[in-house]
Amino acid sequence: MQVTRYDIDGLALLKPARFGDHRGYFAETYSRRRFKEMVGVDVDFVQDNHSLSRDVGTLRGLHFQRPPTAQGKLVRVVRGAVLDVAVDMRRASATFGRHVAVELTAEGGEQLWIPAGFAHAFCTLVPDTEFVYKVTDYYSPADDGGIIWNDPDLGIAWPFPADKLILSDKDSKLPRLRDLPPIF
């Protein structure tokens, strides 16, 4: 497994090894022991989530959960491709308000580790994209939160113009980061 670290503390891109032959390939996508060795984090994942986005330009996020149910996420694409974005919401962090954007593809098998304290979103780059992720706490509607996808303070370069993006009603009405109280 290859691990790439970013200048925003805590984020890590993982590329599990694939062993292939004429039948296809095998990859170990998660091992708690290996994750701890390679990323330096020992977590308990309690829930797996799976979404299908039919259309190109489907944008989901920027989502987070407030404490006490804040979630770390290990995300990957099993069909298609996305631009995946994580925004540092940790007020005490030197990188507060900064983001990382990385392309994740089913073909490449990349995974992004996003610790608690980050908002997360992805935008589909191809039709019928399936996105799966493990989380470290259960979903709690009472702790659900988000940041508006086009917050000008964040400067996220989404892959499509605003009129080509497909958002939920909820995601189109979220507040800017500057308008949120300290959460993390």
HELIX and SHEET records of a PDB file:
HELIX    1   1 ARG A   32  VAL A   39  1                                   8    
HELIX    2   2 PRO A  141  ASP A  143  5                                   3    
HELIX    3   3 ALA A  162  LYS A  164  5                                   3    
HELIX    4   4 ASP A  171  LYS A  173  5                                   3    
HELIX    5   5 LEU A  177  ASP A  179  5                                   3    
SHEET    1   A 6 GLN A   2  ARG A   5  0                                        
SHEET    2   A 6 ALA A  12  LYS A  15 -1                                        
SHEET    3   A 6 GLN A 111  ILE A 114 -1                                        
SHEET    4   A 6 LYS A  73  ARG A  79 -1                                        
SHEET    5   A 6 THR A 129  VAL A 135 -1                                        
SHEET    6   A 6 GLN A  47  SER A  53 -1                                        
SHEET    1   B 2 ARG A  18  ASP A  21  0                                        
SHEET    2   B 2 GLY A  24  ALA A  27 -1                                        
SHEET    1   C 5 HIS A  99  THR A 105  0                                        
SHEET    2   C 5 ALA A  81  ASP A  88 -1                                        
SHEET    3   C 5 PHE A 118  THR A 124 -1                                        
SHEET    4   C 5 LEU A  59  GLN A  65 -1                                        
SHEET    5   C 5 ASP A 144  GLY A 146 -1                                        
END                                                                             
